[in-house]
């Protein structure tokens, strides 16, 4: 009999030591928690309220919310469920400057659409206006992961360019030409709005003016190197 009393006293001491105080319950109200019961089961949901004997947890199900009432004495531990990382702030319009021949770009990213306008500033300045190009692109953009700041861009692109030539007797004359093609890229937007982008022409063709049949593919890439923001830094709003 003496040993039986000692065992019951020991069990009561352990239960008392594990009892969660009112202050802890109060701090968890209206937060998503996981309650572990004495039999090893766990119940997760929003802690709605508690009293001296019971705890109420709202468990979200597919089409409804289930109210679960637990005996407070059966709850041996309680922990807050970590909140999911919030999605980055939606930023749709960006202004960018590209390295290389100094290309300025304005883009618009509104899922699933992606578009941009870009043009060479450096080449016309360096050549006295004899060479230059600009491009317009429209396509699709999507996140690599749902919460990732990285986005993949696939777009159709049209370019208009010009270059001057002279035969040594006549003054240099600008010869405009156009181009159509497909490009791809990636862009990364930090939470602050700072953005890094990469764009590359994949395939295309140039036509008219300085673009002969033999040089059409090459002229397309020449125009793209002038007009596309191959590697860009900027800000997205």
Secondary structure, 3 states (H helix, E strand, C coil): CHHHHHHHHHHHHHHHHHCCCHHHHHHHCCCEEEEEECCCCEEEEEEEEECCCEEEEEEECCCCEEEEEEEHHHEEEEEECCCCCCCCCCCCEEEEEECCCCEEEEEEEECCEEEEEEEECHHHHHCCCCEEEEEEEEEEEEECCCCCCEEEEEEEEEEEEEEEECCCCCCCEEEEEEEEEEEEEEEEECCCCEEEEEEEEEEEEEEECCECCCCHHHHHHHHHHHHCCCEEEEEEC
